[in-house]
């Protein structure tokens, strides 16, 4: 999946997240393990410190830099559950 690969490239070996994040989109999940060294990105549906629900189209827009995470959250395009402090750190990654 292109979005998984894009997130993997942005996360790199050390995202600085120090937590796990799960993106839930229509066709599956993208799990970011920011606690492992190096960080890893997979499509495993595991429990995460923070879960982000959004459409695949909005996720792709965010990864392309066309949609800012804060704007997506404020306009309801992105819904966060779990640790909000982790969600705030996502701006450095996505």
GUVO-48710 format. One record per residue: x, y, z of N, C-alpha, C in turn; residue in one letter; residue number from 0. Coordinates in steps of 0.001 Angstrom, whole numbers, plus 500000, padded with zeros to 6 digits. Layout:
N
<<X, Y, Z>, <X, Y, Z>, <X, Y, Z>, 'a', NUM>
...
This chain:
94
<<500840, 498815, 500000>, <500000, 500000, 500000>, <500885, 501250, 500000>, 'x', 0>
<<500574, 502162, 499124>, <501397, 503366, 498949>, <501452, 504217, 500214>, 'x', 1>
<<500336, 504329, 500927>, <500308, 505147, 502143>, <501201, 504551, 503223>, 'x', 2>
<<501205, 503231, 503335>, <502071, 502562, 504315>, <503524, 502887, 504017>, 'x', 3>
<<503905, 502794, 502754>, <505283, 503058, 502344>, <505646, 504526, 502579>, 'x', 4>
<<504710, 505438, 502294>, <504960, 506868, 502506>, <505189, 507159, 503989>, 'x', 5>
<<504372, 506553, 504848>, <504548, 506749, 506295>, <505860, 506124, 506754>, 'x', 6>
<<506188, 504954, 506216>, <507452, 504293, 506570>, <508628, 505225, 506241>, 'x', 7>
<<508588, 505866, 505076>, <509673, 506770, 504679>, <509743, 507992, 505581>, 'x', 8>
<<508600, 508528, 505988>, <508572, 509712, 506846>, <509023, 509379, 508272>, 'x', 9>
<<508641, 508214, 508764>, <508997, 507807, 510131>, <510494, 507550, 510225>, 'x', 10>
<<511039, 506831, 509246>, <512470, 506524, 509251>, <512851, 505620, 510416>, 'x', 11>
<<514104, 505662, 510800>, <514601, 504793, 511861>, <514231, 505298, 513246>, 'x', 12>
<<514115, 506629, 513382>, <513790, 507196, 514690>, <512944, 508453, 514512>, 'x', 13>
<<511640, 508304, 514666>, <510698, 509408, 514471>, <510666, 510362, 515654>, 'x', 14>
<<511140, 509897, 516802>, <511054, 510700, 518005>, <509694, 510618, 518676>, 'x', 15>
<<508817, 509756, 518160>, <507478, 509621, 518746>, <507522, 509009, 520139>, 'x', 16>
<<508299, 507943, 520288>, <508370, 507257, 521569>, <507068, 506599, 521971>, 'x', 17>
<<506225, 506322, 520979>, <504910, 505739, 521238>, <504429, 505027, 519980>, 'x', 18>
<<503319, 504303, 520126>, <502756, 503636, 518953>, <501490, 504360, 518513>, 'x', 19>
<<501291, 504394, 517187>, <500148, 505083, 516592>, <499524, 504175, 515550>, 'x', 20>
<<498200, 504148, 515528>, <497499, 503355, 514518>, <496611, 504282, 513708>, 'x', 21>
<<496821, 504284, 512375>, <495948, 505012, 511458>, <494910, 504022, 510950>, 'x', 22>
<<493635, 504344, 511129>, <492557, 503474, 510658>, <491898, 504160, 509469>, 'x', 23>
<<491951, 503497, 508300>, <491311, 504002, 507082>, <490363, 502919, 506564>, 'x', 24>
<<489633, 503238, 505497>, <488608, 502310, 505020>, <489136, 500914, 504727>, 'x', 25>
<<490295, 500837, 504114>, <490771, 499518, 503667>, <491779, 498856, 504605>, 'x', 26>
<<491885, 499330, 505835>, <492792, 498668, 506771>, <493427, 499624, 507761>, 'x', 27>
<<494557, 499194, 508302>, <495262, 499998, 509303>, <496731, 500139, 508929>, 'x', 28>
<<497321, 501209, 509439>, <498757, 501407, 509344>, <499237, 501608, 510771>, 'x', 29>
<<500094, 500699, 511238>, <500570, 500714, 512623>, <502007, 501220, 512650>, 'x', 30>
<<502243, 502281, 513418>, <503583, 502842, 513564>, <504077, 502519, 514968>, 'x', 31>
<<505155, 501752, 515048>, <505759, 501437, 516345>, <506936, 502376, 516552>, 'x', 32>
<<506663, 503490, 517229>, <507704, 504480, 517494>, <508505, 504170, 518738>, 'x', 33>
<<508231, 503015, 519365>, <508982, 502613, 520562>, <510146, 501690, 520194>, 'x', 34>
<<510015, 500972, 519069>, <511056, 500017, 518679>, <512242, 500757, 518079>, 'x', 35>
<<513402, 500119, 518113>, <514592, 500690, 517505>, <515136, 499685, 516499>, 'x', 36>
<<515150, 499986, 515204>, <514577, 501199, 514625>, <513045, 501162, 514662>, 'x', 37>
<<512417, 502307, 514431>, <510958, 502371, 514357>, <510490, 501481, 513218>, 'x', 38>
<<509261, 500958, 513333>, <508741, 500114, 512268>, <507317, 500531, 511916>, 'x', 39>
<<506943, 500263, 510673>, <505611, 500574, 510170>, <505077, 499322, 509500>, 'x', 40>
<<503850, 498920, 509873>, <503260, 497709, 509311>, <501760, 497900, 509125>, 'x', 41>
<<501107, 496873, 508646>, <499652, 496895, 508515>, <499004, 495990, 509549>, 'x', 42>
<<499732, 495750, 510662>, <499213, 494924, 511749>, <498208, 495722, 512575>, 'x', 43>
<<497089, 495105, 512882>, <496066, 495768, 513686>, <496317, 495459, 515159>, 'x', 44>
<<497218, 496227, 515770>, <497584, 496025, 517179>, <497079, 497199, 518010>, 'x', 45>
<<497048, 497008, 519321>, <496699, 498105, 520217>, <497779, 499175, 520120>, 'x', 46>
<<497358, 500437, 520142>, <498308, 501549, 520034>, <498028, 502573, 521131>, 'x', 47>
<<499042, 503379, 521431>, <498881, 504449, 522422>, <497887, 505495, 521917>, 'x', 48>
<<497853, 505670, 520600>, <496996, 506675, 519983>, <496434, 506108, 518677>, 'x', 49>
<<495131, 506276, 518458>, <494503, 505803, 517226>, <493935, 507000, 516473>, 'x', 50>
<<494239, 507059, 515182>, <493782, 508143, 514321>, <492858, 507552, 513263>, 'x', 51>
<<491621, 508010, 513234>, <490655, 507568, 512234>, <490475, 508659, 511197>, 'x', 52>
<<490614, 508293, 509917>, <490391, 509247, 508831>, <490201, 508497, 507528>, 'x', 53>
<<489762, 509201, 506494>, <489595, 508538, 505199>, <490964, 508374, 504548>, 'x', 54>
<<491065, 507417, 503662>, <492313, 507186, 502942>, <492670, 508425, 502113>, 'x', 55>
<<491679, 509060, 501502>, <491920, 510257, 500687>, <492521, 511380, 501536>, 'x', 56>
<<491991, 511580, 502751>, <492523, 512622, 503630>, <493932, 512271, 504108>, 'x', 57>
<<494174, 510991, 504381>, <495516, 510562, 504788>, <496511, 510840, 503660>, 'x', 58>
<<496125, 510520, 502438>, <497009, 510760, 501296>, <497270, 512255, 501109>, 'x', 59>
<<496238, 513078, 501310>, <496412, 514534, 501214>, <497370, 515035, 502293>, 'x', 60>
<<497259, 514471, 503484>, <498126, 514863, 504586>, <499569, 514465, 504286>, 'x', 61>
<<499766, 513260, 503772>, <501116, 512793, 503461>, <501741, 513604, 502332>, 'x', 62>
<<500904, 514115, 501434>, <501395, 514921, 500314>, <501632, 516378, 500709>, 'x', 63>
<<501276, 516721, 501954>, <501479, 518078, 502425>, <500360, 519035, 502043>, 'x', 64>
<<499264, 518510, 501508>, <498143, 519357, 501090>, <497145, 519586, 502219>, 'x', 65>
<<497194, 518755, 503248>, <496281, 518871, 504381>, <497111, 518832, 505659>, 'x', 66>
<<497038, 519911, 506436>, <497789, 519973, 507685>, <497067, 519156, 508763>, 'x', 67>
<<497814, 518402, 509600>, <497174, 517603, 510650>, <496259, 518419, 511562>, 'x', 68>
<<496677, 519635, 511936>, <495862, 520468, 512822>, <494550, 520846, 512147>, 'x', 69>
<<494624, 521227, 510873>, <493424, 521582, 510110>, <492496, 520380, 510005>, 'x', 70>
<<493074, 519210, 509726>, <492277, 517982, 509600>, <491546, 517697, 510907>, 'x', 71>
<<492219, 517892, 512030>, <491603, 517642, 513330>, <490490, 518652, 513601>, 'x', 72>
<<490769, 519924, 513361>, <489809, 520993, 513654>, <488543, 520888, 512795>, 'x', 73>
<<488691, 520363, 511576>, <487551, 520273, 510665>, <486860, 518911, 510740>, 'x', 74>
<<487323, 518058, 511663>, <486669, 516768, 511857>, <487054, 515702, 510850>, 'x', 75>
<<488066, 515976, 510037>, <488503, 514984, 509048>, <489388, 513921, 509697>, 'x', 76>
<<489880, 514236, 510873>, <490778, 513341, 511592>, <490238, 513214, 513013>, 'x', 77>
<<490017, 511991, 513460>, <489510, 511768, 514815>, <490562, 510988, 515593>, 'x', 78>
<<490842, 511471, 516798>, <491894, 510874, 517620>, <491294, 510256, 518876>, 'x', 79>
<<491739, 509047, 519194>, <491392, 508449, 520481>, <492676, 507967, 521131>, 'x', 80>
<<492693, 507962, 522452>, <493903, 507566, 523168>, <494694, 508793, 523591>, 'x', 81>
<<495998, 508678, 523557>, <496915, 509695, 524073>, <497043, 510879, 523110>, 'x', 82>
<<496430, 512007, 523478>, <496467, 513195, 522616>, <497876, 513764, 522466>, 'x', 83>
<<498729, 513589, 523468>, <500084, 514129, 523366>, <500852, 513436, 522237>, 'x', 84>
<<500537, 512162, 521993>, <501164, 511435, 520887>, <500669, 511999, 519561>, 'x', 85>
<<499376, 512300, 519491>, <498807, 512880, 518274>, <499488, 514202, 517935>, 'x', 86>
<<499796, 515009, 518946>, <500449, 516289, 518704>, <501854, 516097, 518134>, 'x', 87>
<<502537, 515032, 518547>, <503883, 514748, 518035>, <503845, 514314, 516572>, 'x', 88>
<<502691, 513849, 516104>, <502588, 513381, 514725>, <502904, 514471, 513711>, 'x', 89>
<<502710, 515716, 514076>, <502987, 516806, 513145>, <504440, 516794, 512692>, 'x', 90>
<<505330, 516291, 513538>, <506743, 516208, 513148>, <506970, 515119, 512112>, 'x', 91>
<<506110, 514102, 512129>, <506300, 512946, 511252>, <505545, 513094, 509945>, 'x', 92>
<<504260, 513433, 510034>, <503400, 513482, 508855>, <503395, 514887, 508332>, 'x', 93>
